[in-house]
Amino acid sequence: MWTEAAVPSAQVIHRLRQLDVPLAAVKSIIATDDPERRAGFIAGHLERLEAELDRTRRAVVSLRRLLRPETEEPGVELRAVPARTVAAISSPSVRVEESIGWFDAAMDELDTAFPAAERDGAPGGLYANELFSEGAGAMTVFRPVRLPRPYGRIQVLELPAAEIAVTVHAGSHDDMDVTYGRLGAWVVAHALGVDGRLPGRHRRPALPVHPRR
C-alpha cells in the first residue's frame, strides 16, 4: 500500500532505474538513512553518467568527421629530421581510453626530471597503429634535452634521422585519430612510404590547451 512517506522513495527509485543504476546500488541508496550520504551516492552516479555522456558526444563528433571527411587537403609539410638522442618514457601497450592519462603522467615525469632550462625542443611521441585500429598499442613520449639521462621510467632513446610528413591537429586528443587518418591518406595519395609507427609533436592535450615548452 502506498503511503505519503513512501512516495519520495518511490520517485527516487523510478528515476534511478531510468538512469540504469544497478538494482543493488538502488537498494543501498534507499537503505541509507543519512540524507547527505544518500545525496552523495546519487551525485557520484550522476557525475559518472555525465562523464559517459561527454565521451559519447565526443565519439559521435569524431565519427561524423570520419563519415564526412573534409574534401580540402590538410596542410602538410615535409621535413628532414636529423638523428637525435632524447629522454623518453615508453609502454609496450596502452589502452586508447587510458592514453591521455598515460600521456599526461609521462610528460609530467619528464618535465619534473628536466626543467625548462634543460629542454632543447618541443616534446613528441611515437604511437603504434594498433593504438587506433585495435584500441591498445605501444606508446612513447619524449623530450629533446641537452643532456639526456635515465631516471626512474625515463630512458635515453636514439631517434634515427627521418623524412616526415607534418600536419597540425586543432582540438583535443579525442578526435586526433581523424587528423592522423587524413595525414595518412595524404601520404598514400602522394606515394610516400610510411613505417609502422605514427610520430607526433605535441602540445598538452584537450580543453583548454596548455602548451608545453
N, CA, C and O of each residue as an XYZ file, in Angstrom:
852
protein
N       0.842     -1.186      0.000
C       0.000      0.000      0.000
C       0.886      1.247      0.000
O       1.863      1.325      0.745
N       0.535      2.215     -0.839
C       1.284      3.459     -0.895
C       0.960      4.325      0.306
O      -0.192      4.411      0.733
N       1.965      4.951      0.836
C       1.779      5.912      1.919
C       2.453      7.208      1.503
O       3.259      7.232      0.573
N       2.122      8.259      2.184
C       2.717      9.554      1.844
C       4.222      9.509      1.988
O       4.930     10.126      1.192
N       4.741      8.787      2.994
C       6.177      8.716      3.228
C       6.893      7.931      2.140
O       8.076      8.148      1.876
N       6.142      6.994      1.498
C       6.770      6.129      0.502
C       6.916      6.802     -0.852
O       7.713      6.356     -1.676
N       6.155      7.876     -1.099
C       6.158      8.491     -2.414
C       7.541      9.005     -2.815
O       7.991      8.700     -3.919
N       8.249      9.785     -1.951
C       9.574     10.263     -2.362
C      10.534      9.134     -2.706
O      11.251      9.224     -3.703
N      10.567      8.057     -1.893
C      11.455      6.930     -2.170
C      11.097      6.265     -3.489
O      11.974      5.884     -4.264
N       9.789      6.129     -3.736
C       9.367      5.507     -4.987
C       9.799      6.346     -6.183
O      10.196      5.803     -7.214
N       9.723      7.666     -6.048
C      10.145      8.537     -7.144
C      11.646      8.438     -7.374
O      12.115      8.417     -8.512
N      12.400      8.377     -6.261
C      13.853      8.245     -6.380
C      14.206      6.935     -7.067
O      15.063      6.913     -7.951
N      13.556      5.842     -6.674
C      13.817      4.531     -7.283
C      13.517      4.586     -8.773
O      14.298      4.089     -9.585
N      12.389      5.187     -9.136
C      11.999      5.273    -10.539
C      13.043      6.035    -11.355
O      13.430      5.596    -12.438
N      13.498      7.176    -10.836
C      14.482      7.965    -11.564
C      15.822      7.240    -11.659
O      16.484      7.277    -12.697
N      16.213      6.588    -10.578
C      17.479      5.865    -10.595
C      17.444      4.732    -11.612
O      18.424      4.509    -12.322
N      16.341      4.025    -11.687
C      16.238      2.933    -12.650
C      16.215      3.463    -14.078
O      16.711      2.808    -14.994
N      15.626      4.676    -14.272
C      15.665      5.297    -15.595
C      17.094      5.596    -16.016
O      17.418      5.593    -17.204
N      17.947      5.856    -15.028
C      19.344      6.170    -15.298
C      20.223      4.920    -15.304
O      21.450      5.017    -15.311
N      19.586      3.743    -15.301
C      20.305      2.464    -15.365
C      21.207      2.224    -14.167
O      22.239      1.564    -14.287
N      20.823      2.760    -13.003
C      21.554      2.441    -11.788
C      21.249      0.988    -11.427
O      20.075      0.625    -11.360
N      22.255      0.140    -11.191
C      22.009     -1.259    -10.849
C      21.089     -1.380     -9.633
O      21.124     -0.553     -8.722
N      20.268     -2.427     -9.640
C      19.285     -2.600     -8.578
C      19.951     -2.684     -7.205
O      19.429     -2.143     -6.230
N      21.092     -3.355     -7.125
C      21.792     -3.467     -5.838
C      22.197     -2.089     -5.323
O      22.110     -1.810     -4.127
N      22.649     -1.216     -6.262
C      23.033      0.136     -5.858
C      21.820      0.939     -5.425
O      21.900      1.732     -4.486
N      20.688      0.738     -6.110
C      19.453      1.429     -5.721
C      19.045      1.037     -4.304
O      18.666      1.892     -3.504
N      19.121     -0.250     -3.998
C      18.764     -0.712     -2.664
C      19.670     -0.095     -1.608
O      19.210      0.279     -0.529
N      20.963      0.012     -1.922
C      21.903      0.600     -0.964
C      21.593      2.076     -0.730
O      21.658      2.567      0.397
N      21.255      2.771     -1.812
C      20.939      4.188     -1.686
C      19.682      4.401     -0.848
O      19.660      5.243      0.050
N      18.641      3.636     -1.147
C      17.375      3.793     -0.437
C      17.513      3.392      1.023
O      16.858      3.965      1.894
N      18.368      2.404      1.293
C      18.542      1.923      2.662
C      19.358      2.876      3.520
O      19.414      2.719      4.739
N      19.992      3.868      2.893
C      20.807      4.827      3.641
C      19.913      5.832      4.351
O      19.133      6.536      3.711
N      20.027      5.901      5.672
C      19.191      6.810      6.459
C      19.695      8.251      6.417
O      18.916      9.193      6.561
N      20.999      8.413      6.220
C      21.590      9.749      6.221
C      21.308     10.437      4.881
O      21.819      9.991      3.854
N      20.508     11.513      4.863
C      20.161     12.177      3.598
C      21.390     12.695      2.847
O      21.434     12.636      1.618
N      22.387     13.201      3.577
C      23.573     13.722      2.906
C      24.371     12.605      2.242
O      24.888     12.768      1.137
N      24.464     11.469      2.932
C      25.181     10.340      2.344
C      24.439      9.816      1.120
O      25.056      9.458      0.117
N      23.107      9.773      1.209
C      22.311      9.325      0.063
C      22.516     10.268     -1.116
O      22.697      9.826     -2.251
N      22.485     11.577     -0.840
C      22.693     12.553     -1.906
C      24.084     12.407     -2.518
O      24.263     12.593     -3.722
N      25.082     12.067     -1.666
C      26.433     11.866     -2.172
C      26.520     10.681     -3.114
O      27.191     10.755     -4.143
N      25.831      9.560     -2.766
C      25.791      8.391     -3.646
C      25.203      8.760     -5.005
O      25.749      8.410     -6.051
N      24.080      9.471     -4.968
C      23.389      9.815     -6.211
C      24.228     10.792     -7.036
O      24.330     10.656     -8.255
N      24.833     11.786     -6.354
C      25.656     12.758     -7.068
C      26.842     12.082     -7.756
O      27.204     12.444     -8.876
N      27.445     11.099     -7.083
C      28.564     10.377     -7.686
C      28.144      9.650     -8.943
O      28.868      9.648     -9.938
N      26.957      9.023     -8.901
C      26.486      8.314    -10.087
C      26.161      9.299    -11.208
O      26.428      9.017    -12.376
N      25.588     10.450    -10.863
C      25.277     11.445    -11.884
C      26.553     11.957    -12.553
O      26.572     12.180    -13.763
N      27.617     12.144    -11.772
C      28.882     12.592    -12.348
C      29.427     11.562    -13.327
O      29.950     11.919    -14.383
N      29.305     10.267    -12.973
C      29.766      9.221    -13.886
C      28.938      9.209    -15.165
O      29.474      9.015    -16.256
N      27.624      9.419    -15.028
C      26.765      9.456    -16.208
C      27.113     10.649    -17.103
O      27.154     10.523    -18.327
N      27.363     11.807    -16.483
C      27.706     12.993    -17.262
C      29.034     12.800    -17.991
O      29.183     13.229    -19.135
N      30.003     12.152    -17.328
C      31.288     11.887    -17.981
C      31.101     10.943    -19.163
O      31.708     11.127    -20.218
N      30.256      9.929    -18.977
C      29.987      8.981    -20.062
C      29.271      9.682    -21.216
O      29.538      9.397    -22.383
N      28.358     10.602    -20.885
C      27.654     11.351    -21.923
C      28.622     12.218    -22.713
O      28.515     12.318    -23.936
N      29.567     12.846    -22.016
C      30.576     13.656    -22.698
C      31.413     12.806    -23.643
O      31.701     13.218    -24.767
N      31.812     11.597    -23.179
C      32.598     10.708    -24.042
C      31.794     10.297    -25.268
O      32.324     10.223    -26.377
N      30.507     10.030    -25.056
C      29.653      9.625    -26.171
C      29.519     10.754    -27.185
O      29.584     10.525    -28.393
N      29.332     11.978    -26.688
C      29.209     13.120    -27.596
C      30.480     13.319    -28.412
O      30.420     13.578    -29.614
N      31.633     13.197    -27.751
C      32.893     13.379    -28.472
C      33.076     12.285    -29.515
O      33.556     12.547    -30.618
N      32.690     11.047    -29.162
C      32.809      9.939    -30.114
C      31.900     10.163    -31.316
O      32.277      9.852    -32.445
N      30.699     10.703    -31.079
C      29.763     10.978    -32.177
C      30.340     12.030    -33.121
O      30.251     11.892    -34.341
N      30.937     13.089    -32.548
C      31.542     14.136    -33.375
C      32.665     13.561    -34.223
O      32.765     13.861    -35.413
N      33.514     12.732    -33.613
C      34.619     12.124    -34.356
C      34.117     11.215    -35.453
O      34.648     11.217    -36.564
N      33.082     10.428    -35.143
C      32.541      9.505    -36.140
C      31.937     10.264    -37.311
O      32.092      9.859    -38.463
N      31.251     11.362    -37.023
C      30.689     12.160    -38.108
C      31.780     12.730    -38.994
O      31.621     12.798    -40.213
N      32.896     13.142    -38.387
C      34.018     13.656    -39.180
C      34.604     12.556    -40.057
O      35.026     12.810    -41.185
N      34.627     11.324    -39.528
C      35.146     10.212    -40.324
C      34.214      9.873    -41.476
O      34.668      9.566    -42.578
N      32.900      9.928    -41.221
C      31.926      9.581    -42.255
C      31.800     10.672    -43.303
O      31.454     10.399    -44.453
N      32.081     11.919    -42.904
C      32.004     13.041    -43.835
C      33.344     13.771    -43.841
O      33.456     14.889    -43.336
N      34.348     13.133    -44.412
C      35.692     13.735    -44.379
C      35.734     15.061    -45.124
O      34.996     15.286    -46.083
N      36.620     15.930    -44.654
C      36.796     17.206    -45.323
C      37.415     16.977    -46.703
O      38.344     16.183    -46.854
N      36.893     17.674    -47.691
C      37.395     17.487    -49.055
C      38.712     18.230    -49.270
O      39.518     17.842    -50.116
N      38.923     19.279    -48.514
C      40.155     20.044    -48.670
C      41.322     19.282    -48.056
O      41.208     18.745    -46.954
N      42.440     19.235    -48.768
C      43.609     18.531    -48.260
C      44.149     19.205    -47.003
O      44.108     20.431    -46.894
N      44.655     18.418    -46.052
C      45.249     19.034    -44.863
C      46.538     19.760    -45.228
O      47.198     19.422    -46.211
N      46.881     20.749    -44.435
C      48.156     21.421    -44.649
C      49.292     20.530    -44.181
O      49.429     20.285    -42.982
N      50.098     20.048    -45.090
C      51.169     19.097    -44.774
C      52.508     19.688    -45.181
O      52.648     20.277    -46.253
N      53.485     19.520    -44.305
C      54.850     19.967    -44.586
C      55.786     18.768    -44.508
O      55.712     17.988    -43.559
N      56.649     18.616    -45.476
C      57.649     17.551    -45.470
C      58.933     18.079    -44.836
O      59.427     19.144    -45.205
N      59.469     17.316    -43.873
C      60.671     17.761    -43.173
C      61.698     16.638    -43.118
O      61.351     15.459    -43.041
N      62.955     17.023    -43.158
C      64.053     16.091    -42.920
C      64.533     16.330    -41.491
O      65.062     17.397    -41.176
N      64.347     15.344    -40.641
C      64.695     15.475    -39.229
C      65.984     14.706    -38.963
O      66.051     13.517    -39.274
N      67.010     15.345    -38.398
C      68.267     14.637    -38.132
C      68.123     13.662    -36.975
O      67.163     13.729    -36.206
N      69.080     12.760    -36.859
C      69.092     11.827    -35.722
C      69.224     12.618    -34.421
O      69.935     13.621    -34.357
N      68.526     12.146    -33.385
C      68.555     12.842    -32.103
C      68.601     11.838    -30.961
O      68.128     10.709    -31.082
N      69.176     12.272    -29.863
C      69.140     11.493    -28.621
C      68.236     12.242    -27.658
O      68.466     13.417    -27.370
N      67.199     11.559    -27.154
C      66.182     12.219    -26.344
C      65.933     11.436    -25.056
O      66.329     10.278    -24.929
N      65.278     12.085    -24.119
C      64.789     11.424    -22.911
C      63.362     10.970    -23.184
O      62.546     11.760    -23.659
N      63.047      9.710    -22.893
C      61.753      9.161    -23.294
C      61.186      8.211    -22.243
O      61.912      7.643    -21.427
N      59.876      8.062    -22.292
C      59.167      7.063    -21.494
C      58.309      6.255    -22.456
O      57.607      6.823    -23.293
N      58.363      4.934    -22.339
C      57.637      4.053    -23.255
C      56.811      3.030    -22.487
O      57.113      2.677    -21.347
N      55.760      2.570    -23.154
C      54.977      1.443    -22.651
C      54.654      0.542    -23.833
O      54.288      1.043    -24.897
N      54.781     -0.786    -23.678
C      54.503     -1.676    -24.805
C      53.029     -1.760    -25.169
O      52.677     -2.147    -26.283
N      52.161     -1.393    -24.216
C      50.729     -1.464    -24.513
C      49.950     -0.520    -23.606
O      49.966     -0.649    -22.382
N      49.268      0.430    -24.235
C      48.394      1.362    -23.525
C      47.026      1.294    -24.180
O      46.924      1.335    -25.406
N      45.971      1.189    -23.378
C      44.622      1.191    -23.930
C      44.264      2.609    -24.345
O      44.640      3.569    -23.672
N      43.537      2.746    -25.454
C      43.273      4.066    -26.004
C      42.514      4.937    -25.018
O      42.746      6.145    -24.964
N      41.597      4.344    -24.223
C      40.846      5.150    -23.272
C      41.706      5.620    -22.100
O      41.309      6.513    -21.352
N      42.884      5.015    -21.944
C      43.794      5.415    -20.880
C      44.973      6.239    -21.414
O      45.854      6.633    -20.650
N      44.985      6.495    -22.719
C      46.164      7.096    -23.342
C      46.405      8.537    -22.895
O      47.557      8.939    -22.726
N      45.346      9.321    -22.702
C      45.537     10.719    -22.301
C      46.115     10.789    -20.897
O      47.029     11.571    -20.635
N      45.580      9.965    -19.987
C      46.120      9.930    -18.630
C      47.566      9.456    -18.616
O      48.397      9.996    -17.885
N      47.863      8.439    -19.430
C      49.236      7.940    -19.501
C      50.152      9.024    -20.062
O      51.251      9.236    -19.549
N      49.706      9.708    -21.108
C      50.490     10.780    -21.722
C      50.785     11.875    -20.700
O      51.932     12.302    -20.565
N      49.764     12.331    -19.985
C      49.949     13.403    -19.010
C      50.934     12.998    -17.916
O      51.813     13.775    -17.543
N      50.778     11.763    -17.399
C      51.672     11.304    -16.327
C      53.117     11.214    -16.820
O      54.044     11.612    -16.115
N      53.303     10.688    -18.041
C      54.653     10.558    -18.587
C      55.282     11.925    -18.833
O      56.458     12.130    -18.532
N      54.500     12.869    -19.383
C      55.036     14.203    -19.633
C      55.359     14.918    -18.331
O      56.360     15.631    -18.252
N      54.529     14.741    -17.309
C      54.815     15.350    -16.008
C      56.128     14.810    -15.441
O      56.916     15.549    -14.851
N      56.349     13.496    -15.632
C      57.586     12.882    -15.143
C      58.797     13.427    -15.893
O      59.824     13.719    -15.280
N      58.687     13.566    -17.203
C      59.778     14.131    -17.991
C      60.027     15.591    -17.617
O      61.177     16.015    -17.500
N      58.956     16.357    -17.431
C      59.111     17.775    -17.115
C      59.711     17.989    -15.726
O      60.444     18.951    -15.500
N      59.393     17.084    -14.799
C      59.967     17.179    -13.456
C      61.464     16.874    -13.494
O      62.263     17.547    -12.843
N      61.833     15.849    -14.266
C      63.250     15.458    -14.344
C      64.085     16.461    -15.129
O      65.277     16.625    -14.869
N      63.447     17.140    -16.101
C      64.185     18.081    -16.956
C      63.463     19.426    -16.963
O      62.576     19.642    -17.789
N      63.828     20.331    -16.059
C      63.215     21.667    -16.023
C      63.428     22.415    -17.339
O      64.201     21.988    -18.197
N      62.731     23.532    -17.477
C      62.726     24.270    -18.746
C      64.130     24.624    -19.239
O      64.390     24.601    -20.442
N      65.024     24.948    -18.322
C      66.377     25.348    -18.726
C      67.146     24.213    -19.393
O      68.106     24.471    -20.120
N      66.746     22.955    -19.161
C      67.462     21.805    -19.729
C      66.848     21.327    -21.045
O      67.433     20.480    -21.719
N      65.693     21.847    -21.418
C      64.995     21.356    -22.603
C      65.562     21.956    -23.882
O      66.086     23.070    -23.898
N      65.439     21.174    -24.956
C      66.069     21.585    -26.207
C      65.142     21.296    -27.386
O      65.557     20.687    -28.373
N      63.900     21.730    -27.282
C      62.949     21.499    -28.358
C      61.604     21.026    -27.847
O      61.433     20.759    -26.657
N      60.649     20.926    -28.767
C      59.289     20.520    -28.419
C      59.219     19.024    -28.141
O      59.975     18.250    -28.728
N      58.314     18.608    -27.246
C      58.147     17.176    -26.986
C      57.483     16.483    -28.162
O      56.928     17.132    -29.049
N      57.545     15.177    -28.161
C      56.914     14.410    -29.236
C      56.528     13.030    -28.765
O      56.714     12.678    -27.600
N      55.984     12.250    -29.687
C      55.559     10.906    -29.329
C      55.599      9.968    -30.516
O      55.580     10.402    -31.668
N      55.655      8.683    -30.228
C      55.558      7.623    -31.233
C      54.432      6.705    -30.798
O      54.421      6.229    -29.662
N      53.476      6.449    -31.699
C      52.304      5.646    -31.368
C      52.132      4.519    -32.379
O      52.147      4.749    -33.589
N      51.973      3.323    -31.880
C      51.732      2.183    -32.772
C      50.369      2.339    -33.436
O      49.425      2.838    -32.825
N      50.275      1.907    -34.691
C      48.991      1.962    -35.394
C      47.899      1.213    -34.636
O      46.726      1.581    -34.697
N      48.300      0.144    -33.910
C      47.311     -0.675    -33.183
C      46.566      0.123    -32.114
O      45.454     -0.239    -31.729
N      47.179      1.212    -31.636
C      46.508      2.034    -30.639
C      45.184      2.550    -31.178
O      44.209      2.657    -30.435
N      45.142      2.871    -32.470
C      43.935      3.393    -33.088
C      43.091      2.298    -33.724
O      41.862      2.357    -33.679
N      43.742      1.298    -34.316
C      42.987      0.267    -35.039
C      42.444     -0.821    -34.124
O      41.401     -1.407    -34.416
N      43.139     -1.103    -33.010
C      42.725     -2.200    -32.135
C      42.405     -1.750    -30.710
O      41.999     -2.563    -29.880
N      42.586     -0.468    -30.425
C      42.235      0.045    -29.104
C      43.326     -0.066    -28.064
O      43.120      0.339    -26.920
N      44.490     -0.607    -28.426
C      45.622     -0.705    -27.496
C      46.893     -0.869    -28.309
O      46.903     -1.555    -29.331
N      47.971     -0.234    -27.849
C      49.220     -0.344    -28.579
C      50.346      0.364    -27.853
O      50.141      0.976    -26.805
N      51.528      0.273    -28.417
C      52.711      0.862    -27.802
C      52.674      2.378    -27.909
O      52.227      2.934    -28.912
N      53.152      3.038    -26.856
C      53.245      4.492    -26.842
C      54.603      4.908    -26.303
O      55.126      4.299    -25.370
N      55.162      5.939    -26.893
C      56.394      6.554    -26.402
C      56.215      8.059    -26.447
O      55.742      8.600    -27.447
N      56.588      8.741    -25.372
C      56.662     10.198    -25.399
C      58.095     10.592    -25.074
O      58.771      9.914    -24.299
N      58.554     11.681    -25.662
C      59.959     12.054    -25.462
C      60.116     13.562    -25.419
O      59.261     14.318    -25.881
N      61.237     13.970    -24.848
C      61.628     15.375    -24.834
C      63.081     15.494    -25.285
O      63.949     14.812    -24.741
N      63.360     16.345    -26.266
C      64.757     16.659    -26.564
C      65.320     17.505    -25.414
O      64.760     18.548    -25.076
N      66.404     17.061    -24.830
C      67.046     17.797    -23.739
C      68.549     17.843    -24.000
O      69.082     17.066    -24.792
N      69.214     18.763    -23.323
C      70.637     18.954    -23.591
C      71.485     17.763    -23.158
O      72.418     17.374    -23.861
N      71.166     17.190    -22.018
C      71.923     16.039    -21.514
C      70.951     14.928    -21.103
O      70.620     14.807    -19.924
N      70.491     14.116    -22.063
C      69.561     13.032    -21.719
C      70.196     12.047    -20.742
O      71.370     11.702    -20.877
N      69.418     11.597    -19.759
C      69.930     10.631    -18.780
C      68.764      9.802    -18.271
O      67.640     10.299    -18.197
N      69.014      8.542    -17.918
C      67.933      7.703    -17.392
C      67.606      8.087    -15.950
O      68.483      8.461    -15.172
N      66.321      7.985    -15.619
C      65.883      8.256    -14.252
C      64.490      7.679    -14.083
O      63.565      8.087    -14.785
N      64.321      6.728    -13.158
C      63.010      6.103    -12.987
C      62.578      5.400    -14.258
O      63.282      4.528    -14.767
N      61.413      5.782    -14.770
C      60.920      5.203    -16.028
C      61.588      5.827    -17.252
O      61.444      5.315    -18.362
N      62.302      6.906    -17.063
C      62.899      7.633    -18.188
C      64.104      6.871    -18.733
O      64.971      6.430    -17.980
N      64.139      6.727    -20.048
C      65.250      6.082    -20.729
C      65.835      7.034    -21.767
O      65.178      7.980    -22.203
N      67.068      6.772    -22.150
C      67.694      7.524    -23.232
C      67.375      6.801    -24.537
O      67.667      5.614    -24.686
N      66.776      7.523    -25.479
C      66.307      6.919    -26.728
C      66.995      7.575    -27.912
O      67.081      8.800    -27.993
N      67.490      6.739    -28.843
C      68.107      7.229    -30.067
C      67.049      7.262    -31.175
O      66.542      6.220    -31.591
N      66.727      8.457    -31.641
C      65.788      8.596    -32.748
C      66.585      8.720    -34.042
O      67.406      9.629    -34.166
N      66.363      7.831    -35.006
C      67.128      7.906    -36.256
C      66.684      9.090    -37.108
O      65.588      9.622    -36.929
N      67.536      9.488    -38.022
C      67.155     10.518    -38.982
C      65.966     10.024    -39.791
O      65.854      8.833    -40.082
N      65.078     10.945    -40.153
C      63.870     10.520    -40.859
C      63.329     11.640    -41.734
O      63.540     12.823    -41.464
N      62.623     11.237    -42.794
C      61.831     12.161    -43.600
C      60.396     12.018    -43.119
O      59.827     10.928    -43.170
N      59.812     13.109    -42.654
C      58.477     13.003    -42.065
C      57.516     13.987    -42.712
O      57.907     15.039    -43.218
N      56.241     13.603    -42.677
C      55.156     14.485    -43.114
C      54.501     15.049    -41.853
O      54.150     14.301    -40.940
N      54.342     16.357    -41.812
C      53.869     17.026    -40.603
C      52.581     17.789    -40.893
O      52.474     18.482    -41.904
N      51.610     17.657    -40.003
C      50.402     18.480    -40.056
C      50.054     18.902    -38.639
O      50.643     18.399    -37.681
N      49.117     19.806    -38.495
C      48.721     20.321    -37.189
C      47.308     19.850    -36.872
O      46.395     20.015    -37.681
N      47.133     19.260    -35.685
C      45.803     18.857    -35.226
C      45.230     19.963    -34.359
O      45.829     20.333    -33.349
N      44.082     20.491    -34.741
C      43.406     21.531    -33.964
C      42.291     20.885    -33.157
O      41.316     20.394    -33.726
N      42.430     20.881    -31.830
C      41.396     20.279    -30.994
C      41.998     19.403    -29.924
O      43.188     19.495    -29.622
N      41.166     18.549    -29.349
C      41.594     17.682    -28.263
C      42.091     16.352    -28.815
O      42.025     16.100    -30.018
N      42.592     15.502    -27.914
C      43.065     14.181    -28.315
C      41.918     13.252    -28.709
O      42.149     12.217    -29.334
N      40.691     13.611    -28.352
C      39.577     12.696    -28.594
C      39.374     12.378    -30.063
O      38.983     11.261    -30.403
N      39.634     13.348    -30.950
C      39.487     13.067    -32.374
C      40.799     13.250    -33.122
O      40.809     13.537    -34.318
N      41.918     13.079    -32.399
C      43.217     13.200    -33.036
C      43.406     12.134    -34.111
O      44.131     12.349    -35.083
N      42.742     10.964    -33.934
C      42.886      9.905    -34.930
C      42.338     10.331    -36.290
O      42.782      9.828    -37.322
N      41.369     11.263    -36.297
C      40.838     11.762    -37.569
C      41.931     12.508    -38.330
O      42.096     12.328    -39.536
N      42.676     13.350    -37.608
C      43.774     14.078    -38.235
C      44.856     13.121    -38.718
O      45.389     13.282    -39.816
N      45.185     12.107    -37.883
C      46.158     11.102    -38.312
C      45.674     10.391    -39.577
O      46.458     10.115    -40.485
N      44.375     10.100    -39.623
C      43.834      9.431    -40.799
C      43.959     10.287    -42.045
O      44.307      9.787    -43.116
N      43.678     11.574    -41.910
C      43.802     12.493    -43.048
C      45.258     12.616    -43.485
O      45.554     12.677    -44.678
N      46.171     12.653    -42.501
C      47.590     12.717    -42.837
C      48.027     11.442    -43.551
O      48.758     11.492    -44.540
N      47.564     10.284    -43.032
C      47.900      9.019    -43.681
C      47.384      8.944    -45.107
O      48.074      8.451    -46.000
N      46.156      9.440    -45.322
C      45.581      9.432    -46.668
C      46.396     10.335    -47.594
O      46.595     10.012    -48.765
N      46.868     11.470    -47.063
C      47.702     12.375    -47.867
C      49.003     11.693    -48.260
O      49.450     11.801    -49.403
N      49.611     10.989    -47.303
C      50.869     10.293    -47.580
C      50.677      9.242    -48.667
O      51.490      9.135    -49.585
N      49.593      8.463    -48.561
C      49.312      7.429    -49.557
C      49.061      8.056    -50.928
O      49.565      7.577    -51.944
N      48.273      9.136    -50.942
C      47.936      9.785    -52.206
C      49.161     10.349    -52.904
O      49.198     10.452    -54.130
N      50.168     10.714    -52.107
C      51.383     11.281    -52.699
C      52.511     10.256    -52.808
O      53.673     10.598    -53.029
N      52.129      8.984    -52.644
C      53.054      7.863    -52.878
C      54.309      7.957    -52.027
O      55.419      7.749    -52.519
N      54.131      8.269    -50.752
C      55.257      8.307    -49.829
C      55.224      7.075    -48.946
O      54.153      6.530    -48.682
N      56.391      6.629    -48.486
C      56.458      5.445    -47.632
C      56.177      5.804    -46.183
O      56.476      6.913    -45.742
N      55.597      4.857    -45.439
C      55.295      5.040    -44.020
C      55.744      3.812    -43.266
O      55.471      2.692    -43.698
N      56.431      3.993    -42.140
C      56.795      2.821    -41.337
C      55.668      2.499    -40.375
O      54.572      3.046    -40.493
N      55.932      1.612    -39.418
C      54.851      1.067    -38.609
C      54.359      1.913    -37.469
O      53.411      1.514    -36.793
N      54.959      3.082    -37.214
C      54.506      3.895    -36.099
C      54.238      5.325    -36.541
O      54.872      5.845    -37.458
N      53.295      5.932    -35.872
C      52.921      7.291    -36.207
C      53.608      8.263    -35.261
O      53.381      8.207    -34.052
N      54.448      9.158    -35.791
C      55.102     10.126    -34.915
C      54.217     11.332    -34.712
O      53.342     11.613    -35.532
N      54.436     12.043    -33.632
C      53.681     13.270    -33.404
C      54.451     14.224    -32.523
O      55.135     13.817    -31.584
N      54.330     15.515    -32.842
C      54.865     16.536    -31.947
C      53.677     17.165    -31.255
O      52.672     17.481    -31.891
N      53.796     17.345    -29.948
C      52.610     17.656    -29.166
C      52.680     18.918    -28.347
O      53.739     19.387    -27.930
N      51.512     19.430    -28.145
C      51.241     20.288    -27.020
C      50.272     19.519    -26.128
O      49.574     18.608    -26.575
N      50.250     19.905    -24.873
C      49.435     19.160    -23.918
C      47.990     19.109    -24.403
O      47.467     20.111    -24.893
N      47.325     17.929    -24.270
C      46.035     17.736    -24.911
C      44.884     18.433    -24.220
O      44.963     18.866    -23.070
N      43.815     18.515    -24.984
C      42.458     18.703    -24.540
C      42.083     20.150    -24.273
O      42.789     21.077    -24.672
N      40.988     20.321    -23.609
C      40.345     21.602    -23.490
C      40.398     22.094    -22.061
O      39.861     21.415    -21.186
N      41.007     23.228    -21.763
C      41.757     24.065    -22.696
C      43.143     23.487    -22.980
O      43.592     22.574    -22.287
N      43.810     24.015    -23.988
C      45.155     23.556    -24.324
C      46.180     24.338    -23.501
O      46.146     25.567    -23.444
N      47.096     23.594    -22.862
C      48.180     24.213    -22.116
C      49.483     23.851    -22.819
O      49.910     22.699    -22.738
N      50.134     24.793    -23.508
C      51.345     24.444    -24.263
C      52.457     23.955    -23.338
O      52.643     24.486    -22.243
N      53.185     22.953    -23.782
C      54.382     22.502    -23.098
C      55.573     23.037    -23.900
O      55.725     22.715    -25.079
N      56.390     23.829    -23.280
C      57.543     24.410    -23.981
C      58.765     23.536    -23.792
O      59.837     23.855    -24.305
